């Protein structure tokens, strides 16, 4: 599983989940901490201007631990109504082209897939 944070200037962070593991609130908070560091490194002025996050209402995204972490980072989360495919730009502008790029390829292991995805980004 791949978690990607991106904006109009490009990809800020890619985080691959190990096979068989699920994203929990704790692991998502760790990813958000990595996102903060990646944003500081790649687009230093962005953190002072304010960051808006758009993510769906999955349990790890809306859990108390996650909302507390986002509050401590002073980040605003845009409301995401359920069943709103028009608010999933990653499905159309990111994962669709990535899926097209990887179609027909055979990969010997997970590391090869990760390298191919990171190279495409």
C-alpha positions in Angstrom: 0.0 0.0 0.0 1.2 3.5 -0.8 0.4 6.7 0.9 1.3 9.8 -1.1 1.1 13.5 -0.1 1.4 15.9 -3.0 0.5 19.4 -4.1 0.6 21.4 -7.3 4.4 21.5 -7.2 4.9 17.8 -6.9 5.1 14.9 -4.5 6.1 15.8 -0.9 6.2 12.3 0.6 5.7 8.7 -0.4 5.3 6.1 2.3 5.0 2.4 1.5 3.2 0.1 4.0 4.6 -3.4 4.5 2.5 -6.3 3.1 0.0 -7.5 5.6 0.0 -4.4 7.7 -2.8 -1.9 8.0 -2.7 1.8 8.6 -3.7 2.6 12.2 -4.0 6.0 13.8 -0.6 5.7 15.4 1.1 4.8 12.1 -0.8 7.6 10.3 0.5 10.1 13.0 4.0 8.8 12.3 3.5 9.5 8.6 2.1 13.0 9.3 5.3 13.7 11.3 7.4 12.5 8.3 5.2 14.7 6.1 6.0 17.8 8.3 9.7 17.1 8.0 9.5 16.5 4.3 7.6 19.7 3.7 10.1 21.6 5.8 12.9 20.2 3.7 11.3 20.5 0.2 9.1 23.6 0.6 10.3 25.5 3.7 8.0 28.5 3.3 4.9 26.3 3.0 4.6 25.5 6.7 4.5 29.2 7.6 1.8 30.0 5.0 -0.4 27.2 6.3 -1.1 23.8 5.0 -4.6 22.4 4.2 -5.0 18.7 4.1 -7.6 16.8 2.1 -8.0 13.2 3.2 -11.1 11.0 3.4 -12.9 10.0 6.5 -11.2 6.7 7.1 -10.8 5.7 10.7 -7.1 6.4 11.0 -7.7 9.9 9.5 -10.5 10.9 11.9 -9.3 9.2 15.1 -8.7 11.3 18.2 -4.9 10.7 18.1 -4.8 11.9 14.5 -6.8 15.0 15.1 -4.7 15.8 18.2 -1.5 15.4 16.1 -2.9 17.7 13.4 -4.0 20.2 16.0 -0.5 20.2 17.5 1.0 20.9 14.0 -1.7 23.6 13.5 -2.9 22.0 10.3 -6.4 22.5 8.9 -8.2 19.5 7.5 -10.8 20.2 4.8 -14.1 18.5 5.3 -14.6 15.5 3.1 -18.2 14.4 2.7 -18.7 10.6 2.3 -19.0 9.2 -1.2 -17.6 12.3 -2.9 -15.6 11.0 -5.9 -15.2 14.6 -7.2 -13.0 15.3 -4.1 -10.5 12.5 -4.8 -8.0 14.2 -7.1 -5.4 11.5 -6.4 -7.6 8.8 -8.0 -7.7 10.8 -11.3 -4.4 12.8 -11.4 -2.0 10.5 -9.6 -3.0 6.9 -9.3 -4.6 6.6 -12.7 -1.5 7.6 -14.6 0.7 5.6 -12.3 -1.4 2.5 -12.8 -1.2 3.1 -16.6 2.6 3.5 -16.4 3.0 0.2 -14.4 0.6 -1.9 -16.4 2.0 -4.9 -18.1 5.2 -4.9 -15.9 6.3 -7.8 -13.8 8.2 -7.1 -10.7 10.3 -9.7 -8.8 9.7 -8.3 -5.4 8.2 -5.4 -3.4 11.4 -3.4 -3.6 11.3 -3.4 -7.4 7.8 -2.1 -7.3 8.8 0.7 -4.8 11.7 1.7 -7.1 9.5 1.8 -10.2 6.9 4.0 -8.4 9.6 6.3 -6.9 11.2 6.6 -10.3 7.9 7.5 -11.9 7.2 10.2 -9.3 
